[in-house]
Amino acid sequence: MIWYPWLTPVYKQLVAQYTAERDHHALLVQSVPGCGDELLIQALGRWLMCQNRNGEKTCGVCHSCNLMKAGTHPDWLVITPEKGKSSLGVDQIRQLTETLYSHAQQGGLKVAWIPQSEQLSEAAANALLKTLEEPPKNTYFLLGCHDPSQLLATVRSRCFHWLLACPDEDFSVQWLERQNSGNPGSFRTALRLSNGAPVAAQQLLTSEVWGKRETVCQGLGVAFQQRDLLSLFPLLNHDNVEQRIHWAVSVLLDVVKYQQGATSFIVNQDCFSTIQNMAGLSSAVIFNQISQKWLSCRHDLFTVAGVNRELLLTNMLNQTDLLLA
C-alpha cells in the first residue's frame, strides 16, 4: 500500500486514541480532495481489523489482515453510490444497518466506511442517525467528507470530527520534487491550483490536463498583448470549458495581485513573466471587472440548461475587448 509521509503523525494520533480507549465509535475525517484521507482511513481500518496488533502496527499475517489485503473482509463494509448514481440511497443504509446488527462473520469488529459521506441523501442520512446514536457492540463508523456543508448537521454532531489539514506548502513542494523532475514553480502552482493537496497536485502534474492548462495560460498572455481576445475562443471552446475559464481567471487575479505587490500569493508561479507583462496592459479595476464577467459566464455554463456555449463564450470575449479598448 502506498503511504504518504504527512499522514504518519495523524495516523499515530488516531491509533493512540483507540489504544487508550478514548476513541469514538464514529469518526468523521474532513479534508480537501487529494490529501490522502482515503488512504488514512484504510490504514486505520486495517489496524482495527487486525487480530494481533503490535502497538500502532498491524501484524500483516493474521487471517483478518490477509482478508483486508485481498479486499474481501466480510466485516469491512464500504458504502459507495450504486452504479450510475451520484448519491447514497436510503435502501443502502437500511441494508448496512441490517448487516451491522448481525453477528460479525469473523467474530471481531464490524467497520463501516463511507468514503464521501456528503453523498448521503437526506433520507439515507436520517436512516443512519439511529444507528450512529445507538451503534451495535463492537461496531465502528469511518466517514470521509470533502464538503461538510452538504452533510446533515445531525450526522456531524454524532461523530468525532477530525480535520485532515494539507501539509505545509514547502514540505509538499519537496515531496513533489522527489516524485517528478521539472520546475519547482510548476510544483507550487499545481499545489495552489489543488487547494494545497499534494496527491491532487501530483495527479494534475502527471496528466495531459497540465499541458492543456499551460497552453491556455500562454494563449491568454498573447491574446491580451495583441488586444485580440477572440483568438482565445478555440482554446476555451472545449468540453472542459469551465475548467479552462477557471485557469484563465486565476491568471487574471494573479495580475491584480502583482499590481498590488502581493506576489507571494500568486497562484500561477510558473507563469510569472506572462503575469508581469499583462500587468502593464490595464488597471486592477479593469482586470477585476474582466474576472467577474468571466466567472459569470462560467456560472451560466454550469447552471443554465441547454445554454449555447459558443454564443456565451463569444459574448464574454467581446465584452472583454470593450473593457480593454
C-alpha positions, -999 to +999 in steps of 0.1 A: +000+000+000+013+034-010+019+057+020+022+095+023+046+109+049+023+136+061-003+110+072+020+093+097+016+117+127-022+118+121-024+080+119-004+077+152-027+102+170-058+084+159-045+050+168-033+063+202-069+074+209-082+039+201-055+023+221-062+045+251-099+037+248-106+074+242-120+065+207-154+074+193-175+048+175-180+073+146-150+091+131-156+119+105-124+128+086-127+161+067-102+170+041-098+186+006-097+161-022-063+147-029-049+150+007-048+112+013-079+109+035-090+076+020-055+061+025-056+072+061-090+057+068-080+024+050-049+022+072-070+028+103-094+002+092-067-024+087-054-016+122-089-020+137-094-053+119-060-068+128-063-097+153-026-094+166-018-057+167+017-046+176+013-011+190+003+011+161+013-016+136-008-044+122+007-079+122+001-083+085-002-121+086-034-129+106-065-140+087-081-106+090-050-088+077-049-112+047-087-106+040-081-068+042-052-070+018-074-090-006-103-066-002-126-095+008-131-090+046-168-096+052-169-073+082-152-043+064-182-026+048-175+000+022-206+021+012-204+039-022-232+050-046-247+024-068-235+023-104-250+052-123-260+072-092-243+101-076-258+097-041-262+071-014-298+059-011-318+050+019-320+013+009-282+010+010-282+024+046-310+001+057-291-029+043-260-017+061-279-014+093-292-049+090-257-062+084-242-043+113-268-057+137-260-093+127-230-112+142-196-104+128-186-132+104-150-132+116-161-128+152-143-095+157-152-059+149-175-046+122-164-014+105-185+006+080-166+030+058-184+057+039-157+074+017-178+105+008-205+109+034-218+141+018-232+118-009-258+106+016-293+116+005-314+133+032-334+101+037-303+080+039-286+103+064-317+102+086-318+064+084-282+064+095-288+086+125-304+060+148-275+036+142-250+063+149-268+071+182-271+035+193-244+015+175-243-023+178-215-036+200-180-037+185-190-015+156-172+015+142-181+040+115-154+058+095-167+086+074-148+107+049-160+141+039-148+168+014-178+192+018-193+191+054-219+218+044-235+190+023-238+167+053-266+169+078-257+187+110-273+160+130-249+134+114-219+156+120-229+161+157-229+124+163-193+119+150-158+128+163-148+154+138-111+153+126-098+179+102-070+164+080-051+196+070-029+198+040+008+197+048+030+228+047+035+240+012+073+238+013+070+203+026+046+194-002+069+210-028+098+189-016+077+158-018+066+166-054+103+173-063+110+137-052+082+124-075+090+145-106+116+164-125+109+199-136+105+235-124+097+240-087+074+268-098+053+243-115+050+222-083+040+252-063+014+262-090-001+227-091-004+227-053-021+261-052-045+250-080-053+219-059-060+238-027-027+226-012-035+189-016-002+171-026-018+140-042-042+161-063-012+182-074+007+152-084-022+139-104-025+173-121+012+175-130+013+140-145-020+142-165-025+156-200-046+183-184-014+201-172-002+207-208-036+220-218-035+244-189-001+257-199-015+263-235-044+283-221-022+304-199+003+311-227-026+319-251-041+343-226-009+363-224-006+366-262-043+375-266-041+403-241-008+416-255-022+417-290-056+430-278-073+401-297-094+383-271-114+365-297-083+345-305-089+327-272-121+312-285-106+279-298-086+275-266-117+278-244-143+261-265-139+226-252-159+202-231-139+212-200-146+249-208-155+256-171-121+244-160-103+264-188-121+296-177-110+288-141-074+286-152-077+318-171-094+337-143-067+325-118-041+342-141-062+374-143-064+376-105-027+369-103-022+400-124-041+420-098-020+405-070+011+415-089-001+451-094-009+453-056+025+440-046+012+406-033+035+385-054+039+358-028+002+350-032+003+345-069-011+310-078+005+305-112+041+308-102+052+292-135+036+320-155+053+349-137+066+365-169+032+364-185+016+379-154+042+406-153+037+416-189-001+416-186+001+438-155+012+468-176-017+465-201-045+478-179-056+487-143-065+464-114-101+477-117-103+465-153-088+431-146-112+426-117-142+436-140-130+411-166-126+384-140-162+390-128-176+387-163-157+355-170-168+340-137-204+349-145-200+332-179-186+301-161-215+301-137-240+302-166-222+273-183-226+253-151-262+261-143-282+271-175-297+240-192-292+239-229-270+270-230-253+279-263-217+276-253-202+292-284-225+322-282-218+327-245-181+325-250-182+349-279-202+374-259-178+371-230-147+377-252-163+406-270-171+423-236-135+418-226-123+435-258-146+465-250-131+468-215-096+468-228-103+493-256 
